[in-house]
Amino acid sequence: MEFFVPSLMDISKIKEALKNNQKRCCEMSPANTVLWAKHYNTEIAFWEGNIIFRSILHDGRCSYACNLLNAPKPRQLFDRLQKLAEEEKHVFMMHCIMEEEMKMIEEWYPDKYQFTFNRNDSDYIYTQEKLASLAGKKLHGKRNHIHRFEEQNPDWTYETITDDNEEDCVKMAMQWCMKNCMDEENKIEYDKIDESKLVVYAIRHREEFGMIGGALRAGGKIIAVTLGERLSDDTFVVHFEKAFSEIQGAYPMINREFVRHELSEYTYVNREEDLGMEGLRKAKMSYRPDILLNKGIMLPLVPQDSGLRNALSE
């Protein structure tokens, strides 16, 4: 099995491997696989029609991820990963494990593995109907922000990202980076610069990735952009959403209009995790998620008399 860092050249094969995916975690999507591979030090490999992810940790250990839910032979796939870790002399670790997968593994190998969840990694999933309508008392504040946006920007329009407005959208993403790449202490936030580069790359290569993008225009300029892709038969995942925060209501407006115009065929919208960032968590929780999708980490149950427990706690 050969692992490699994926690029846009591999997108067709990645799409083929993920075409039957019904696992709703945001990592199981073609564009995500390519766009964030270098940032998270992730490689992929293909085995009997399955795609396998391998993340290389800072200390050289590896963690694997795959889709056991839709694999034709899930136990054989799991056993292959166990053997792979053994061959590479790594502690067998997995991430992005769903609760249904946990049950499968526990049935195959009772009392051999332990599972933990990190709340920072949980995906926020909403119904398409909720985000499109923003109905109900609990979302009254979102509707108020949108009303204020409409009052202050009477000429606003929604646009699907196309070749005609691509350069305007790229320009907006670069301007967003310049406005937001410095923290309160005037230190450069390189993660935001890296993400802005990925937004630009995604806009320019959206068709190859199979992504859909939307934008808001007001005063003749693009003031918000968003992009995402199909995740499963009933779920769409939004990877990027950028708006000028000084324009009140721009964020809830691009969120609502994108869902209304582009996502009517989907039941759910995955808006990814909050990574433990307080402001992002508050924003995502304010939309009242219908599903908070926990993604677990699997580790072996460590015997008391082995040195493995200390290695895992580093």
C-alpha angles and dihedrals in degrees: 000000000000120000121201141164106264124232136182088274088069097050097104093055091044091051090050092051092049100039093104095040115139095167105115100207111118094236092070095077130101100233093045089052092059103031098054100032097102094039093055095033091242129161130187137210135184123229124175092333094315126115116223125197123208120190116195111217125216092261094050097259118128134226122198134209133185141146109270092165095069101025113122089225107021098173093050089051092050092047090050090056091048090053092045091055090047092051091050090046092238129140104254107250131165134189135193090044114166122214090249089054091049090057091050093051092046090053092050096043112017116199094002102100138038127211130210133181128215111205090209089067098051115120121230112227125185134179114258089231093057095051092044096050104026085204125170139048095280092061095044091110092057091053090050091054090050092049090052090049091052092048093050096040106038093164095055120137136183118229134186109231108256138154088274096063100023096107092048089052092048090050090052092051091051092048090050089054093051090050096047110030095092123073126216090277092052092251118144114253100213094186089064091049090050092048092050090053089053091050090054091047091048092050092051094046100032094123094052090048092046091238128152121215136192135191142190121223124196130163088011093298135099107249102172138025135185135181137186146143145222112288102176139341092284104023135073121193123215109212102176136024121170129172137159101263093206088069104081113231096010093121099049089042096056089043093054098040094048091052092046096048104035112022108051092118093060129080097201139033119206111207094183129235132312097229089221094293108147097214093047092048092051091050094048094045090050089070090058102236116229091208129025099197112209117210114199137208119224122210132166118263100255118224113235092236097054131088090229095092091061091048092053094048095055 
